[in-house]
Amino acid sequence: MVAVVPPARPRKLAKVPFVELADGRLQGVVSSGSDVERVYVSSLTASTHAYHCSTNNNRPCGGLRGAPCKHLEALADEAVLQYGVERVVRYLRVADSEGVRNGRTLLERMETKHEPTPAAVVFSRFLRHLAYLELPDSTTALPELHWFPATGAVR
């Protein structure tokens, strides 16, 4: 059983409402800086450091010009806030992590390459995450979360 880890530091959700270390990637949803109705699904694969950024309907980010875009930098910044620099560096398997303190310095330490990945799975997880936020407050267990212990974390 994996215990839920509190965020390393509080973060604002407006720019990056969803960030996770899952499926061998740092991945999440980043709000567009120019259109309030557009979001980008960004990801960075562990070990290979392959990156991709596209809208939720798989249109490539215009900022991908041979290097990670500002959405990927924002995602990395929020991952550092959410999980802490040490955990993100370890998860992504960054060899030279000396002096990493934010998303920009994290990306600078990696030999990145662009590799398209589909956005649907990450965007679907984000929508599922949002659905839980819309539920009314209740102490009743949710059937799909029945595997969480009722009285604290199992050690």
Kinemage of the C-alpha trace (Angstrom):
@kinemage 1
@onewidth
@group {chain A} dominant
@subgroup {mainchain}
@vectorlist {calphas} color= white
{ca met a 1} P 0.000 0.000 0.000
{ca val a 2} L 1.293 3.454 -0.886
{ca ala a 3} L 0.738 6.204 1.643
{ca val a 4} L -0.536 9.550 0.394
{ca val a 5} L 2.279 12.074 0.647
{ca pro a 6} L 1.386 15.679 1.436
{ca pro a 7} L 2.693 18.321 -0.995
{ca ala a 8} L 6.249 19.521 -0.401
{ca arg a 9} L 4.910 23.092 -0.581
{ca pro a 10} L 1.452 24.512 -1.307
{ca arg a 11} L 0.841 25.334 -4.953
{ca lys a 12} L -1.660 27.344 -6.963
{ca leu a 13} L -3.840 25.259 -9.249
{ca ala a 14} L -4.814 27.873 -11.866
{ca lys a 15} L -1.765 27.415 -14.112
{ca val a 16} L -1.180 23.675 -13.616
{ca pro a 17} L -4.345 22.091 -12.250
{ca phe a 18} L -3.073 18.508 -12.550
{ca val a 19} L 0.427 17.083 -12.123
{ca glu a 20} L 1.456 13.504 -11.424
{ca leu a 21} L 4.391 11.137 -11.473
{ca ala a 22} L 2.780 8.112 -13.122
{ca asp a 23} L 3.274 5.596 -15.907
{ca gly a 24} L 7.011 6.319 -15.999
{ca arg a 25} L 6.432 9.998 -16.765
{ca leu a 26} L 6.014 13.388 -15.215
{ca gln a 27} L 2.695 14.354 -16.782
{ca gly a 28} L -0.126 16.786 -16.309
{ca val a 29} L -2.457 19.455 -17.585
{ca val a 30} L -1.305 23.059 -18.037
{ca ser a 31} L -3.586 26.015 -18.725
{ca ser a 32} L -2.985 28.062 -21.847
{ca gly a 33} L -1.498 31.479 -21.284
{ca ser a 34} L -3.486 32.984 -24.147
{ca asp a 35} L -6.863 31.189 -24.212
{ca val a 36} L -8.809 30.455 -21.014
{ca glu a 37} L -10.682 27.633 -22.754
{ca arg a 38} L -7.548 25.758 -23.871
{ca val a 39} L -5.379 23.387 -21.889
{ca tyr a 40} L -2.241 21.489 -22.805
{ca val a 41} L -1.307 17.963 -21.824
{ca ser a 42} L 2.424 17.865 -21.199
{ca ser a 43} L 4.683 14.952 -20.351
{ca leu a 44} L 8.332 14.131 -19.743
{ca thr a 45} L 9.381 10.473 -19.776
{ca ala a 46} L 11.726 9.120 -17.118
{ca ser a 47} L 15.142 7.840 -18.290
{ca thr a 48} L 14.810 8.856 -21.966
{ca his a 49} L 13.685 12.410 -21.100
{ca ala a 50} L 11.450 12.441 -24.156
{ca tyr a 51} L 8.929 15.268 -23.943
{ca his a 52} L 5.663 16.187 -25.590
{ca cys a 53} L 3.039 18.883 -25.283
{ca ser a 54} L -0.274 19.123 -27.109
{ca thr a 55} L -3.814 20.297 -26.587
{ca asn a 56} L -6.213 17.782 -25.098
{ca asn a 57} L -7.321 16.939 -28.675
{ca asn a 58} L -3.718 16.192 -29.787
{ca arg a 59} L -2.874 19.421 -31.614
{ca pro a 60} L 0.859 20.001 -31.046
{ca cys a 61} L 1.974 22.937 -28.925
{ca gly a 62} L 3.309 25.787 -31.036
{ca gly a 63} L 6.100 26.336 -28.508
{ca leu a 64} L 7.804 23.024 -29.301
{ca arg a 65} L 10.675 24.252 -31.441
{ca gly a 66} L 13.431 21.764 -30.735
{ca ala a 67} L 13.271 22.251 -26.971
{ca pro a 68} L 10.717 21.912 -24.166
{ca cys a 69} L 8.022 24.623 -24.230
{ca lys a 70} L 6.857 26.909 -21.418
{ca his a 71} L 4.073 24.431 -20.562
{ca leu a 72} L 6.649 21.734 -19.800
{ca glu a 73} L 8.621 24.182 -17.689
{ca ala a 74} L 5.458 25.097 -15.747
{ca leu a 75} L 4.670 21.394 -15.288
{ca ala a 76} L 8.182 20.732 -13.967
{ca asp a 77} L 7.935 23.763 -11.631
{ca glu a 78} L 4.685 22.453 -10.159
{ca ala a 79} L 6.045 18.916 -9.821
{ca val a 80} L 8.937 20.311 -7.762
{ca leu a 81} L 6.415 22.137 -5.550
{ca gln a 82} L 4.107 19.115 -5.257
{ca tyr a 83} L 6.650 16.335 -4.771
{ca gly a 84} L 9.924 18.062 -3.856
{ca val a 85} L 13.033 18.334 -5.982
{ca glu a 86} L 14.652 15.114 -4.714
{ca arg a 87} L 11.650 12.930 -5.531
{ca val a 88} L 11.181 14.411 -9.028
{ca val a 89} L 14.894 14.090 -9.858
{ca arg a 90} L 14.919 10.484 -8.631
{ca tyr a 91} L 11.716 9.586 -10.529
{ca leu a 92} L 12.942 11.089 -13.806
{ca arg a 93} L 16.406 9.572 -13.287
{ca val a 94} L 18.292 12.797 -13.796
{ca ala a 95} L 22.012 12.023 -13.528
{ca asp a 96} L 23.292 15.568 -12.930
{ca ser a 97} L 20.927 17.008 -10.340
{ca glu a 98} L 23.394 19.389 -8.699
{ca gly a 99} L 21.746 22.764 -8.175
{ca val a 100} L 18.263 21.769 -9.400
{ca arg a 101} L 15.774 24.014 -7.629
{ca asn a 102} L 12.913 24.518 -10.099
{ca gly a 103} L 11.482 23.336 -13.412
{ca arg a 104} L 13.847 25.363 -15.567
{ca thr a 105} L 16.998 24.092 -13.887
{ca leu a 106} L 15.581 20.552 -13.930
{ca leu a 107} L 15.031 20.703 -17.711
{ca glu a 108} L 18.497 22.215 -18.206
{ca arg a 109} L 20.079 19.146 -16.551
{ca met a 110} L 18.456 16.714 -18.975
{ca glu a 111} L 19.297 15.750 -22.511
{ca thr a 112} L 15.755 16.041 -23.811
{ca lys a 113} L 14.272 15.011 -27.135
{ca his a 114} L 10.816 15.402 -28.610
{ca glu a 115} L 8.706 12.265 -28.930
{ca pro a 116} L 4.939 12.527 -29.514
{ca thr a 117} L 2.701 10.817 -26.972
{ca pro a 118} L -1.105 10.700 -26.940
{ca ala a 119} L -2.843 13.111 -24.586
{ca ala a 120} L -6.038 11.125 -24.036
{ca val a 121} L -4.976 9.005 -21.055
{ca val a 122} L -3.591 11.925 -19.053
{ca phe a 123} L -6.517 14.182 -19.922
{ca ser a 124} L -8.968 11.425 -18.945
{ca arg a 125} L -7.237 11.062 -15.561
{ca phe a 126} L -7.508 14.820 -15.085
{ca leu a 127} L -11.242 14.759 -15.834
{ca arg a 128} L -11.686 11.896 -13.389
{ca his a 129} L -9.813 13.941 -10.783
{ca leu a 130} L -12.186 16.872 -11.409
{ca ala a 131} L -15.224 14.613 -11.017
{ca tyr a 132} L -14.212 13.874 -7.408
{ca leu a 133} L -14.093 17.603 -6.678
{ca glu a 134} L -17.717 17.955 -7.761
{ca leu a 135} L -18.995 15.369 -5.276
{ca pro a 136} L -20.786 16.720 -2.202
{ca asp a 137} L -19.006 16.383 1.142
{ca ser a 138} L -19.681 12.993 2.651
{ca thr a 139} L -18.170 10.456 5.000
{ca thr a 140} L -19.638 7.599 2.972
{ca ala a 141} L -17.074 5.478 1.142
{ca leu a 142} L -16.927 5.704 -2.653
{ca pro a 143} L -17.105 2.246 -4.253
{ca glu a 144} L -14.231 2.940 -6.674
{ca leu a 145} L -12.009 3.954 -3.750
{ca his a 146} L -12.871 0.963 -1.554
{ca trp a 147} L -9.267 -0.219 -1.496
{ca phe a 148} L -8.187 2.784 0.591
{ca pro a 149} L -8.038 1.855 4.286
{ca ala a 150} L -10.885 3.331 6.333
{ca thr a 151} L -8.836 4.215 9.424
{ca gly a 152} L -5.458 5.450 8.262
{ca ala a 153} L -2.524 4.231 6.220
{ca val a 154} L -1.354 0.648 6.497
{ca arg a 155} L 2.346 0.369 7.205
